[in-house]
Amino acid sequence: MSQPHDEPIAEASPEEVAAERDERLDPDHRPQNAEVDNTDREFDAEKAMFTDAEGYDEAPAVFPPVEEQDT
């Protein structure tokens, strides 16, 4: 009887790897409670939202300026 580890591993082309990565990283495919890397995004502590978020420009400040907030 053949075991899964006895099968040769198929090599994926760079295009297949890139397509699979894009599919996995698509927000529509993200599982609930998944960790998300936001290190490349800028957070506005006064509006309590990221600057690239939908509705950011129209959103009011809900917290005082950062320099007036307790640390």
CHARMM internal coordinates of N, CA and C (Angstrom, degrees):
IC EDIT
DIST 1 N 1 CA 1.4601
DIST 1 CA 1 C 1.5273
ANGL 1 N 1 CA 1 C 109.06
DIST 1 C 2 N 1.2943
ANGL 1 CA 1 C 2 N 116.06
DIHE 1 N 1 CA 1 C 2 N 134.50
DIST 2 N 2 CA 1.4581
ANGL 1 C 2 N 2 CA 121.99
DIHE 1 CA 1 C 2 N 2 CA -177.72
DIST 2 CA 2 C 1.5273
ANGL 2 N 2 CA 2 C 110.50
DIHE 1 C 2 N 2 CA 2 C -82.06
DIST 2 C 3 N 1.2980
ANGL 2 CA 2 C 3 N 116.32
DIHE 2 N 2 CA 2 C 3 N 137.03
DIST 3 N 3 CA 1.4625
ANGL 2 C 3 N 3 CA 122.59
DIHE 2 CA 2 C 3 N 3 CA 176.66
DIST 3 CA 3 C 1.5308
ANGL 3 N 3 CA 3 C 108.42
DIHE 2 C 3 N 3 CA 3 C -100.69
DIST 3 C 4 N 1.3391
ANGL 3 CA 3 C 4 N 117.47
DIHE 3 N 3 CA 3 C 4 N 151.45
DIST 4 N 4 CA 1.4746
ANGL 3 C 4 N 4 CA 119.45
DIHE 3 CA 3 C 4 N 4 CA -179.46
DIST 4 CA 4 C 1.5210
ANGL 4 N 4 CA 4 C 113.21
DIHE 3 C 4 N 4 CA 4 C -55.50
DIST 4 C 5 N 1.3313
ANGL 4 CA 4 C 5 N 117.36
DIHE 4 N 4 CA 4 C 5 N -35.01
DIST 5 N 5 CA 1.4631
ANGL 4 C 5 N 5 CA 119.16
DIHE 4 CA 4 C 5 N 5 CA -178.02
DIST 5 CA 5 C 1.5232
ANGL 5 N 5 CA 5 C 112.37
DIHE 4 C 5 N 5 CA 5 C -75.68
DIST 5 C 6 N 1.3409
ANGL 5 CA 5 C 6 N 117.57
DIHE 5 N 5 CA 5 C 6 N -8.31
DIST 6 N 6 CA 1.4588
ANGL 5 C 6 N 6 CA 121.08
DIHE 5 CA 5 C 6 N 6 CA 176.73
DIST 6 CA 6 C 1.5276
ANGL 6 N 6 CA 6 C 111.91
DIHE 5 C 6 N 6 CA 6 C -82.70
DIST 6 C 7 N 1.3288
ANGL 6 CA 6 C 7 N 116.74
DIHE 6 N 6 CA 6 C 7 N -16.68
DIST 7 N 7 CA 1.4586
ANGL 6 C 7 N 7 CA 121.52
DIHE 6 CA 6 C 7 N 7 CA -178.18
DIST 7 CA 7 C 1.5321
ANGL 7 N 7 CA 7 C 109.14
DIHE 6 C 7 N 7 CA 7 C -78.18
DIST 7 C 8 N 1.3146
ANGL 7 CA 7 C 8 N 117.95
DIHE 7 N 7 CA 7 C 8 N 140.23
DIST 8 N 8 CA 1.4688
ANGL 7 C 8 N 8 CA 118.97
DIHE 7 CA 7 C 8 N 8 CA 175.64
DIST 8 CA 8 C 1.5329
ANGL 8 N 8 CA 8 C 109.98
DIHE 7 C 8 N 8 CA 8 C -67.57
DIST 8 C 9 N 1.3058
ANGL 8 CA 8 C 9 N 115.31
DIHE 8 N 8 CA 8 C 9 N 146.27
DIST 9 N 9 CA 1.4632
ANGL 8 C 9 N 9 CA 121.06
DIHE 8 CA 8 C 9 N 9 CA 179.48
DIST 9 CA 9 C 1.5209
ANGL 9 N 9 CA 9 C 108.25
DIHE 8 C 9 N 9 CA 9 C -83.40
DIST 9 C 10 N 1.3165
ANGL 9 CA 9 C 10 N 115.94
DIHE 9 N 9 CA 9 C 10 N 126.65
DIST 10 N 10 CA 1.4656
ANGL 9 C 10 N 10 CA 120.67
DIHE 9 CA 9 C 10 N 10 CA 179.35
DIST 10 CA 10 C 1.5250
ANGL 10 N 10 CA 10 C 108.96
DIHE 9 C 10 N 10 CA 10 C -76.93
DIST 10 C 11 N 1.3042
ANGL 10 CA 10 C 11 N 115.47
DIHE 10 N 10 CA 10 C 11 N 135.08
DIST 11 N 11 CA 1.4604
ANGL 10 C 11 N 11 CA 120.66
DIHE 10 CA 10 C 11 N 11 CA 177.64
DIST 11 CA 11 C 1.5230
ANGL 11 N 11 CA 11 C 109.03
DIHE 10 C 11 N 11 CA 11 C -84.53
DIST 11 C 12 N 1.3146
ANGL 11 CA 11 C 12 N 116.85
DIHE 11 N 11 CA 11 C 12 N 133.22
DIST 12 N 12 CA 1.4612
ANGL 11 C 12 N 12 CA 121.89
DIHE 11 CA 11 C 12 N 12 CA 178.13
DIST 12 CA 12 C 1.5240
ANGL 12 N 12 CA 12 C 109.00
DIHE 11 C 12 N 12 CA 12 C -94.53
DIST 12 C 13 N 1.3140
ANGL 12 CA 12 C 13 N 115.56
DIHE 12 N 12 CA 12 C 13 N 144.98
DIST 13 N 13 CA 1.4618
ANGL 12 C 13 N 13 CA 119.79
DIHE 12 CA 12 C 13 N 13 CA 177.68
DIST 13 CA 13 C 1.5271
ANGL 13 N 13 CA 13 C 108.70
DIHE 12 C 13 N 13 CA 13 C -73.90
DIST 13 C 14 N 1.3220
ANGL 13 CA 13 C 14 N 117.82
DIHE 13 N 13 CA 13 C 14 N 157.79
DIST 14 N 14 CA 1.4724
ANGL 13 C 14 N 14 CA 119.81
DIHE 13 CA 13 C 14 N 14 CA 177.31
DIST 14 CA 14 C 1.5322
ANGL 14 N 14 CA 14 C 112.20
DIHE 13 C 14 N 14 CA 14 C -56.41
DIST 14 C 15 N 1.3295
ANGL 14 CA 14 C 15 N 116.97
DIHE 14 N 14 CA 14 C 15 N -34.60
DIST 15 N 15 CA 1.4663
ANGL 14 C 15 N 15 CA 120.52
DIHE 14 CA 14 C 15 N 15 CA 178.51
DIST 15 CA 15 C 1.5262
ANGL 15 N 15 CA 15 C 110.83
DIHE 14 C 15 N 15 CA 15 C -65.75
DIST 15 C 16 N 1.3526
ANGL 15 CA 15 C 16 N 116.57
DIHE 15 N 15 CA 15 C 16 N -41.14
DIST 16 N 16 CA 1.4666
ANGL 15 C 16 N 16 CA 120.55
DIHE 15 CA 15 C 16 N 16 CA 178.69
DIST 16 CA 16 C 1.5233
ANGL 16 N 16 CA 16 C 110.93
DIHE 15 C 16 N 16 CA 16 C -65.60
DIST 16 C 17 N 1.3222
ANGL 16 CA 16 C 17 N 116.44
DIHE 16 N 16 CA 16 C 17 N -40.63
DIST 17 N 17 CA 1.4627
ANGL 16 C 17 N 17 CA 120.93
DIHE 16 CA 16 C 17 N 17 CA 178.81
DIST 17 CA 17 C 1.5277
ANGL 17 N 17 CA 17 C 109.90
DIHE 16 C 17 N 17 CA 17 C -63.76
DIST 17 C 18 N 1.3284
ANGL 17 CA 17 C 18 N 117.24
DIHE 17 N 17 CA 17 C 18 N -44.85
DIST 18 N 18 CA 1.4653
ANGL 17 C 18 N 18 CA 121.19
DIHE 17 CA 17 C 18 N 18 CA 179.98
DIST 18 CA 18 C 1.5267
ANGL 18 N 18 CA 18 C 111.04
DIHE 17 C 18 N 18 CA 18 C -63.73
DIST 18 C 19 N 1.3283
ANGL 18 CA 18 C 19 N 117.27
DIHE 18 N 18 CA 18 C 19 N -41.52
DIST 19 N 19 CA 1.4690
ANGL 18 C 19 N 19 CA 120.64
DIHE 18 CA 18 C 19 N 19 CA 179.40
DIST 19 CA 19 C 1.5234
ANGL 19 N 19 CA 19 C 110.78
DIHE 18 C 19 N 19 CA 19 C -65.08
DIST 19 C 20 N 1.3327
ANGL 19 CA 19 C 20 N 117.14
DIHE 19 N 19 CA 19 C 20 N -42.07
DIST 20 N 20 CA 1.4659
ANGL 19 C 20 N 20 CA 120.45
DIHE 19 CA 19 C 20 N 20 CA 178.71
DIST 20 CA 20 C 1.5252
ANGL 20 N 20 CA 20 C 110.42
DIHE 19 C 20 N 20 CA 20 C -64.97
DIST 20 C 21 N 1.3231
ANGL 20 CA 20 C 21 N 117.07
DIHE 20 N 20 CA 20 C 21 N -40.86
DIST 21 N 21 CA 1.4656
ANGL 20 C 21 N 21 CA 120.99
DIHE 20 CA 20 C 21 N 21 CA 179.17
DIST 21 CA 21 C 1.5276
ANGL 21 N 21 CA 21 C 110.49
DIHE 20 C 21 N 21 CA 21 C -62.62
DIST 21 C 22 N 1.3292
ANGL 21 CA 21 C 22 N 116.65
DIHE 21 N 21 CA 21 C 22 N -46.32
DIST 22 N 22 CA 1.4705
ANGL 21 C 22 N 22 CA 120.39
DIHE 21 CA 21 C 22 N 22 CA 178.74
DIST 22 CA 22 C 1.5250
ANGL 22 N 22 CA 22 C 111.15
DIHE 21 C 22 N 22 CA 22 C -58.95
DIST 22 C 23 N 1.3318
ANGL 22 CA 22 C 23 N 116.29
DIHE 22 N 22 CA 22 C 23 N -40.94
DIST 23 N 23 CA 1.4688
ANGL 22 C 23 N 23 CA 120.08
DIHE 22 CA 22 C 23 N 23 CA 179.58
DIST 23 CA 23 C 1.5286
ANGL 23 N 23 CA 23 C 110.91
DIHE 22 C 23 N 23 CA 23 C -66.06
DIST 23 C 24 N 1.3334
ANGL 23 CA 23 C 24 N 116.91
DIHE 23 N 23 CA 23 C 24 N -42.89
DIST 24 N 24 CA 1.4699
ANGL 23 C 24 N 24 CA 120.28
DIHE 23 CA 23 C 24 N 24 CA -179.79
DIST 24 CA 24 C 1.5166
ANGL 24 N 24 CA 24 C 111.79
DIHE 23 C 24 N 24 CA 24 C -65.85
DIST 24 C 25 N 1.3293
ANGL 24 CA 24 C 25 N 117.62
DIHE 24 N 24 CA 24 C 25 N -35.54
DIST 25 N 25 CA 1.4558
ANGL 24 C 25 N 25 CA 121.16
DIHE 24 CA 24 C 25 N 25 CA -176.57
DIST 25 CA 25 C 1.5253
ANGL 25 N 25 CA 25 C 113.54
DIHE 24 C 25 N 25 CA 25 C -86.24
DIST 25 C 26 N 1.3111
ANGL 25 CA 25 C 26 N 117.88
DIHE 25 N 25 CA 25 C 26 N -7.33
DIST 26 N 26 CA 1.4635
ANGL 25 C 26 N 26 CA 121.49
DIHE 25 CA 25 C 26 N 26 CA 178.13
DIST 26 CA 26 C 1.5263
ANGL 26 N 26 CA 26 C 109.00
DIHE 25 C 26 N 26 CA 26 C -61.54
DIST 26 C 27 N 1.3386
ANGL 26 CA 26 C 27 N 118.70
DIHE 26 N 26 CA 26 C 27 N 125.11
DIST 27 N 27 CA 1.4680
ANGL 26 C 27 N 27 CA 120.63
DIHE 26 CA 26 C 27 N 27 CA -179.18
DIST 27 CA 27 C 1.5257
ANGL 27 N 27 CA 27 C 113.77
DIHE 26 C 27 N 27 CA 27 C -54.79
DIST 27 C 28 N 1.3377
ANGL 27 CA 27 C 28 N 117.82
DIHE 27 N 27 CA 27 C 28 N -27.68
DIST 28 N 28 CA 1.4653
ANGL 27 C 28 N 28 CA 120.01
DIHE 27 CA 27 C 28 N 28 CA 178.45
DIST 28 CA 28 C 1.5227
ANGL 28 N 28 CA 28 C 112.28
DIHE 27 C 28 N 28 CA 28 C -67.91
DIST 28 C 29 N 1.3301
ANGL 28 CA 28 C 29 N 117.68
DIHE 28 N 28 CA 28 C 29 N -19.75
DIST 29 N 29 CA 1.4630
ANGL 28 C 29 N 29 CA 121.91
DIHE 28 CA 28 C 29 N 29 CA -179.56
DIST 29 CA 29 C 1.5268
ANGL 29 N 29 CA 29 C 112.54
DIHE 28 C 29 N 29 CA 29 C -102.45
DIST 29 C 30 N 1.3255
ANGL 29 CA 29 C 30 N 117.01
DIHE 29 N 29 CA 29 C 30 N 1.97
DIST 30 N 30 CA 1.4610
ANGL 29 C 30 N 30 CA 121.02
DIHE 29 CA 29 C 30 N 30 CA -176.51
DIST 30 CA 30 C 1.5287
ANGL 30 N 30 CA 30 C 110.02
DIHE 29 C 30 N 30 CA 30 C -74.78
DIST 30 C 31 N 1.3308
ANGL 30 CA 30 C 31 N 117.62
DIHE 30 N 30 CA 30 C 31 N 129.38
DIST 31 N 31 CA 1.4677
ANGL 30 C 31 N 31 CA 119.64
DIHE 30 CA 30 C 31 N 31 CA 177.80
DIST 31 CA 31 C 1.5257
ANGL 31 N 31 CA 31 C 111.06
DIHE 30 C 31 N 31 CA 31 C -68.10
DIST 31 C 32 N 1.3298
ANGL 31 CA 31 C 32 N 115.89
DIHE 31 N 31 CA 31 C 32 N 155.34
DIST 32 N 32 CA 1.4598
ANGL 31 C 32 N 32 CA 119.97
DIHE 31 CA 31 C 32 N 32 CA 176.47
DIST 32 CA 32 C 1.5221
ANGL 32 N 32 CA 32 C 108.82
DIHE 31 C 32 N 32 CA 32 C -59.64
DIST 32 C 33 N 1.3200
ANGL 32 CA 32 C 33 N 116.45
DIHE 32 N 32 CA 32 C 33 N 146.65
DIST 33 N 33 CA 1.4627
ANGL 32 C 33 N 33 CA 124.17
DIHE 32 CA 32 C 33 N 33 CA 177.40
DIST 33 CA 33 C 1.5269
ANGL 33 N 33 CA 33 C 113.40
DIHE 32 C 33 N 33 CA 33 C 63.55
DIST 33 C 34 N 1.3230
ANGL 33 CA 33 C 34 N 117.94
DIHE 33 N 33 CA 33 C 34 N 19.26
DIST 34 N 34 CA 1.4598
ANGL 33 C 34 N 34 CA 120.76
DIHE 33 CA 33 C 34 N 34 CA 177.80
DIST 34 CA 34 C 1.5224
ANGL 34 N 34 CA 34 C 109.51
DIHE 33 C 34 N 34 CA 34 C -75.59
DIST 34 C 35 N 1.3217
ANGL 34 CA 34 C 35 N 115.83
DIHE 34 N 34 CA 34 C 35 N 143.73
DIST 35 N 35 CA 1.4603
ANGL 34 C 35 N 35 CA 119.42
DIHE 34 CA 34 C 35 N 35 CA 176.61
DIST 35 CA 35 C 1.5205
ANGL 35 N 35 CA 35 C 108.78
DIHE 34 C 35 N 35 CA 35 C -72.20
DIST 35 C 36 N 1.3120
ANGL 35 CA 35 C 36 N 115.96
DIHE 35 N 35 CA 35 C 36 N 140.75
DIST 36 N 36 CA 1.4543
ANGL 35 C 36 N 36 CA 121.52
DIHE 35 CA 35 C 36 N 36 CA -178.84
DIST 36 CA 36 C 1.5207
ANGL 36 N 36 CA 36 C 107.95
DIHE 35 C 36 N 36 CA 36 C -126.23
DIST 36 C 37 N 1.3213
ANGL 36 CA 36 C 37 N 116.73
DIHE 36 N 36 CA 36 C 37 N 135.21
DIST 37 N 37 CA 1.4592
ANGL 36 C 37 N 37 CA 121.54
DIHE 36 CA 36 C 37 N 37 CA 179.72
DIST 37 CA 37 C 1.5270
ANGL 37 N 37 CA 37 C 109.08
DIHE 36 C 37 N 37 CA 37 C -87.94
DIST 37 C 38 N 1.3283
ANGL 37 CA 37 C 38 N 116.29
DIHE 37 N 37 CA 37 C 38 N 110.49
DIST 38 N 38 CA 1.4629
ANGL 37 C 38 N 38 CA 121.69
DIHE 37 CA 37 C 38 N 38 CA 179.76
DIST 38 CA 38 C 1.5233
ANGL 38 N 38 CA 38 C 111.96
DIHE 37 C 38 N 38 CA 38 C -108.18
DIST 38 C 39 N 1.3201
ANGL 38 CA 38 C 39 N 117.94
DIHE 38 N 38 CA 38 C 39 N 20.44
DIST 39 N 39 CA 1.4576
ANGL 38 C 39 N 39 CA 120.32
DIHE 38 CA 38 C 39 N 39 CA -175.21
DIST 39 CA 39 C 1.5255
ANGL 39 N 39 CA 39 C 112.95
DIHE 38 C 39 N 39 CA 39 C -65.15
DIST 39 C 40 N 1.3306
ANGL 39 CA 39 C 40 N 118.03
DIHE 39 N 39 CA 39 C 40 N -23.12
DIST 40 N 40 CA 1.4659
ANGL 39 C 40 N 40 CA 120.27
DIHE 39 CA 39 C 40 N 40 CA 179.63
DIST 40 CA 40 C 1.5216
ANGL 40 N 40 CA 40 C 112.39
DIHE 39 C 40 N 40 CA 40 C -90.46
DIST 40 C 41 N 1.3209
ANGL 40 CA 40 C 41 N 117.18
DIHE 40 N 40 CA 40 C 41 N 2.49
DIST 41 N 41 CA 1.4656
ANGL 40 C 41 N 41 CA 121.09
DIHE 40 CA 40 C 41 N 41 CA -177.79
DIST 41 CA 41 C 1.5232
ANGL 41 N 41 CA 41 C 109.81
DIHE 40 C 41 N 41 CA 41 C -106.22
DIST 41 C 42 N 1.3375
ANGL 41 CA 41 C 42 N 115.90
DIHE 41 N 41 CA 41 C 42 N 152.89
DIST 42 N 42 CA 1.4652
ANGL 41 C 42 N 42 CA 120.94
DIHE 41 CA 41 C 42 N 42 CA 179.14
DIST 42 CA 42 C 1.5256
ANGL 42 N 42 CA 42 C 109.33
DIHE 41 C 42 N 42 CA 42 C -102.62
DIST 42 C 43 N 1.3376
ANGL 42 CA 42 C 43 N 116.30
DIHE 42 N 42 CA 42 C 43 N 128.25
DIST 43 N 43 CA 1.4579
ANGL 42 C 43 N 43 CA 121.95
DIHE 42 CA 42 C 43 N 43 CA -178.77
DIST 43 CA 43 C 1.5181
ANGL 43 N 43 CA 43 C 109.64
DIHE 42 C 43 N 43 CA 43 C -101.77
DIST 43 C 44 N 1.3259
ANGL 43 CA 43 C 44 N 116.73
DIHE 43 N 43 CA 43 C 44 N 132.64
DIST 44 N 44 CA 1.4629
ANGL 43 C 44 N 44 CA 123.03
DIHE 43 CA 43 C 44 N 44 CA 176.98
DIST 44 CA 44 C 1.5242
ANGL 44 N 44 CA 44 C 107.47
DIHE 43 C 44 N 44 CA 44 C -98.81
DIST 44 C 45 N 1.3287
ANGL 44 CA 44 C 45 N 116.86
DIHE 44 N 44 CA 44 C 45 N 107.70
DIST 45 N 45 CA 1.4672
ANGL 44 C 45 N 45 CA 121.52
DIHE 44 CA 44 C 45 N 45 CA -176.38
DIST 45 CA 45 C 1.5202
ANGL 45 N 45 CA 45 C 112.33
DIHE 44 C 45 N 45 CA 45 C -70.26
DIST 45 C 46 N 1.3223
ANGL 45 CA 45 C 46 N 118.44
DIHE 45 N 45 CA 45 C 46 N -21.65
DIST 46 N 46 CA 1.4655
ANGL 45 C 46 N 46 CA 120.92
DIHE 45 CA 45 C 46 N 46 CA 178.22
DIST 46 CA 46 C 1.5281
ANGL 46 N 46 CA 46 C 111.49
DIHE 45 C 46 N 46 CA 46 C -77.16
DIST 46 C 47 N 1.3283
ANGL 46 CA 46 C 47 N 116.50
DIHE 46 N 46 CA 46 C 47 N -38.04
DIST 47 N 47 CA 1.4648
ANGL 46 C 47 N 47 CA 120.61
DIHE 46 CA 46 C 47 N 47 CA 178.75
DIST 47 CA 47 C 1.5284
ANGL 47 N 47 CA 47 C 111.52
DIHE 46 C 47 N 47 CA 47 C -92.67
DIST 47 C 48 N 1.3226
ANGL 47 CA 47 C 48 N 116.45
DIHE 47 N 47 CA 47 C 48 N -10.95
DIST 48 N 48 CA 1.4678
ANGL 47 C 48 N 48 CA 122.82
DIHE 47 CA 47 C 48 N 48 CA -179.66
DIST 48 CA 48 C 1.5241
ANGL 48 N 48 CA 48 C 111.44
DIHE 47 C 48 N 48 CA 48 C 58.69
DIST 48 C 49 N 1.3404
ANGL 48 CA 48 C 49 N 115.60
DIHE 48 N 48 CA 48 C 49 N 43.46
DIST 49 N 49 CA 1.4593
ANGL 48 C 49 N 49 CA 119.94
DIHE 48 CA 48 C 49 N 49 CA 177.41
DIST 49 CA 49 C 1.5234
ANGL 49 N 49 CA 49 C 109.57
DIHE 48 C 49 N 49 CA 49 C -157.52
DIST 49 C 50 N 1.3323
ANGL 49 CA 49 C 50 N 115.90
DIHE 49 N 49 CA 49 C 50 N 162.59
DIST 50 N 50 CA 1.4496
ANGL 49 C 50 N 50 CA 120.67
DIHE 49 CA 49 C 50 N 50 CA 177.89
DIST 50 CA 50 C 1.5287
ANGL 50 N 50 CA 50 C 109.34
DIHE 49 C 50 N 50 CA 50 C -74.83
DIST 50 C 51 N 1.3366
ANGL 50 CA 50 C 51 N 115.69
DIHE 50 N 50 CA 50 C 51 N 146.75
DIST 51 N 51 CA 1.4612
ANGL 50 C 51 N 51 CA 120.62
DIHE 50 CA 50 C 51 N 51 CA -175.79
DIST 51 CA 51 C 1.5255
ANGL 51 N 51 CA 51 C 112.70
DIHE 50 C 51 N 51 CA 51 C -67.94
DIST 51 C 52 N 1.3319
ANGL 51 CA 51 C 52 N 117.75
DIHE 51 N 51 CA 51 C 52 N -18.66
DIST 52 N 52 CA 1.4659
ANGL 51 C 52 N 52 CA 120.28
DIHE 51 CA 51 C 52 N 52 CA 178.51
DIST 52 CA 52 C 1.5304
ANGL 52 N 52 CA 52 C 112.30
DIHE 51 C 52 N 52 CA 52 C -98.41
DIST 52 C 53 N 1.3338
ANGL 52 CA 52 C 53 N 117.07
DIHE 52 N 52 CA 52 C 53 N 8.88
DIST 53 N 53 CA 1.4655
ANGL 52 C 53 N 53 CA 120.91
DIHE 52 CA 52 C 53 N 53 CA -179.18
DIST 53 CA 53 C 1.5227
ANGL 53 N 53 CA 53 C 110.93
DIHE 52 C 53 N 53 CA 53 C -74.64
DIST 53 C 54 N 1.3213
ANGL 53 CA 53 C 54 N 114.98
DIHE 53 N 53 CA 53 C 54 N 150.05
DIST 54 N 54 CA 1.4613
ANGL 53 C 54 N 54 CA 120.57
DIHE 53 CA 53 C 54 N 54 CA 176.68
DIST 54 CA 54 C 1.5257
ANGL 54 N 54 CA 54 C 109.08
DIHE 53 C 54 N 54 CA 54 C -61.57
DIST 54 C 55 N 1.3188
ANGL 54 CA 54 C 55 N 116.85
DIHE 54 N 54 CA 54 C 55 N 130.12
DIST 55 N 55 CA 1.4566
ANGL 54 C 55 N 55 CA 121.72
DIHE 54 CA 54 C 55 N 55 CA 178.89
DIST 55 CA 55 C 1.5153
ANGL 55 N 55 CA 55 C 114.60
DIHE 54 C 55 N 55 CA 55 C 85.73
DIST 55 C 56 N 1.3269
ANGL 55 CA 55 C 56 N 117.98
DIHE 55 N 55 CA 55 C 56 N 4.36
DIST 56 N 56 CA 1.4669
ANGL 55 C 56 N 56 CA 121.30
DIHE 55 CA 55 C 56 N 56 CA -178.00
DIST 56 CA 56 C 1.5311
ANGL 56 N 56 CA 56 C 111.78
DIHE 55 C 56 N 56 CA 56 C -58.66
DIST 56 C 57 N 1.3300
ANGL 56 CA 56 C 57 N 116.71
DIHE 56 N 56 CA 56 C 57 N -46.98
DIST 57 N 57 CA 1.4701
ANGL 56 C 57 N 57 CA 120.30
DIHE 56 CA 56 C 57 N 57 CA -175.49
DIST 57 CA 57 C 1.5230
ANGL 57 N 57 CA 57 C 112.69
DIHE 56 C 57 N 57 CA 57 C -61.55
DIST 57 C 58 N 1.3270
ANGL 57 CA 57 C 58 N 117.21
DIHE 57 N 57 CA 57 C 58 N -31.67
DIST 58 N 58 CA 1.4617
ANGL 57 C 58 N 58 CA 121.09
DIHE 57 CA 57 C 58 N 58 CA -178.26
DIST 58 CA 58 C 1.5280
ANGL 58 N 58 CA 58 C 112.67
DIHE 57 C 58 N 58 CA 58 C -90.75
DIST 58 C 59 N 1.3128
ANGL 58 CA 58 C 59 N 117.54
DIHE 58 N 58 CA 58 C 59 N -12.80
DIST 59 N 59 CA 1.4676
ANGL 58 C 59 N 59 CA 121.00
DIHE 58 CA 58 C 59 N 59 CA -173.99
DIST 59 CA 59 C 1.5266
ANGL 59 N 59 CA 59 C 111.35
DIHE 58 C 59 N 59 CA 59 C -72.08
DIST 59 C 60 N 1.3273
ANGL 59 CA 59 C 60 N 116.36
DIHE 59 N 59 CA 59 C 60 N 138.64
DIST 60 N 60 CA 1.4697
ANGL 59 C 60 N 60 CA 119.43
DIHE 59 CA 59 C 60 N 60 CA 177.03
DIST 60 CA 60 C 1.5293
ANGL 60 N 60 CA 60 C 110.28
DIHE 59 C 60 N 60 CA 60 C -82.10
DIST 60 C 61 N 1.3081
ANGL 60 CA 60 C 61 N 116.15
DIHE 60 N 60 CA 60 C 61 N 159.15
DIST 61 N 61 CA 1.4668
ANGL 60 C 61 N 61 CA 120.53
DIHE 60 CA 60 C 61 N 61 CA 173.50
DIST 61 CA 61 C 1.5259
ANGL 61 N 61 CA 61 C 107.75
DIHE 60 C 61 N 61 CA 61 C -71.78
DIST 61 C 62 N 1.3190
ANGL 61 CA 61 C 62 N 116.55
DIHE 61 N 61 CA 61 C 62 N 131.26
DIST 62 N 62 CA 1.4658
ANGL 61 C 62 N 62 CA 120.54
DIHE 61 CA 61 C 62 N 62 CA -179.72
DIST 62 CA 62 C 1.5267
ANGL 62 N 62 CA 62 C 111.81
DIHE 61 C 62 N 62 CA 62 C -108.80
DIST 62 C 63 N 1.3236
ANGL 62 CA 62 C 63 N 116.15
DIHE 62 N 62 CA 62 C 63 N -8.05
DIST 63 N 63 CA 1.4598
ANGL 62 C 63 N 63 CA 121.81
DIHE 62 CA 62 C 63 N 63 CA 178.12
DIST 63 CA 63 C 1.5210
ANGL 63 N 63 CA 63 C 108.91
DIHE 62 C 63 N 63 CA 63 C -128.86
DIST 63 C 64 N 1.3294
ANGL 63 CA 63 C 64 N 117.84
DIHE 63 N 63 CA 63 C 64 N 156.91
DIST 64 N 64 CA 1.4707
ANGL 63 C 64 N 64 CA 120.04
DIHE 63 CA 63 C 64 N 64 CA 177.86
DIST 64 CA 64 C 1.5284
ANGL 64 N 64 CA 64 C 110.63
DIHE 63 C 64 N 64 CA 64 C -66.22
DIST 64 C 65 N 1.3320
ANGL 64 CA 64 C 65 N 117.17
DIHE 64 N 64 CA 64 C 65 N 164.95
DIST 65 N 65 CA 1.4664
ANGL 64 C 65 N 65 CA 119.90
DIHE 64 CA 64 C 65 N 65 CA 177.30
DIST 65 CA 65 C 1.5305
ANGL 65 N 65 CA 65 C 110.92
DIHE 64 C 65 N 65 CA 65 C -52.17
DIST 65 C 66 N 1.3063
ANGL 65 CA 65 C 66 N 116.02
DIHE 65 N 65 CA 65 C 66 N 148.41
DIST 66 N 66 CA 1.4671
ANGL 65 C 66 N 66 CA 121.98
DIHE 65 CA 65 C 66 N 66 CA -175.24
DIST 66 CA 66 C 1.5220
ANGL 66 N 66 CA 66 C 111.80
DIHE 65 C 66 N 66 CA 66 C -52.83
DIST 66 C 67 N 1.3214
ANGL 66 CA 66 C 67 N 117.46
DIHE 66 N 66 CA 66 C 67 N -41.95
DIST 67 N 67 CA 1.4691
ANGL 66 C 67 N 67 CA 119.92
DIHE 66 CA 66 C 67 N 67 CA -177.44
DIST 67 CA 67 C 1.5285
ANGL 67 N 67 CA 67 C 112.34
DIHE 66 C 67 N 67 CA 67 C -66.57
DIST 67 C 68 N 1.3294
ANGL 67 CA 67 C 68 N 117.97
DIHE 67 N 67 CA 67 C 68 N -17.50
DIST 68 N 68 CA 1.4665
ANGL 67 C 68 N 68 CA 121.54
DIHE 67 CA 67 C 68 N 68 CA 178.08
DIST 68 CA 68 C 1.5314
ANGL 68 N 68 CA 68 C 112.71
DIHE 67 C 68 N 68 CA 68 C -97.25
DIST 68 C 69 N 1.3211
ANGL 68 CA 68 C 69 N 116.99
DIHE 68 N 68 CA 68 C 69 N -7.10
DIST 69 N 69 CA 1.4641
ANGL 68 C 69 N 69 CA 120.49
DIHE 68 CA 68 C 69 N 69 CA -179.17
DIST 69 CA 69 C 1.5215
ANGL 69 N 69 CA 69 C 110.26
DIHE 68 C 69 N 69 CA 69 C -80.54
DIST 69 C 70 N 1.3356
ANGL 69 CA 69 C 70 N 115.69
DIHE 69 N 69 CA 69 C 70 N 148.10
DIST 70 N 70 CA 1.4646
ANGL 69 C 70 N 70 CA 120.41
DIHE 69 CA 69 C 70 N 70 CA 174.64
DIST 70 CA 70 C 1.5136
ANGL 70 N 70 CA 70 C 108.88
DIHE 69 C 70 N 70 CA 70 C -70.58
DIST 70 C 71 N 1.3123
ANGL 70 CA 70 C 71 N 116.33
DIHE 70 N 70 CA 70 C 71 N 145.48
DIST 71 N 71 CA 1.4594
ANGL 70 C 71 N 71 CA 119.49
DIHE 70 CA 70 C 71 N 71 CA 177.69
DIST 71 CA 71 C 1.4965
ANGL 71 N 71 CA 71 C 111.37
DIHE 70 C 71 N 71 CA 71 C -104.24
END
COOR INIT
IC SEED 1 N 1 CA 1 C
IC BUILD
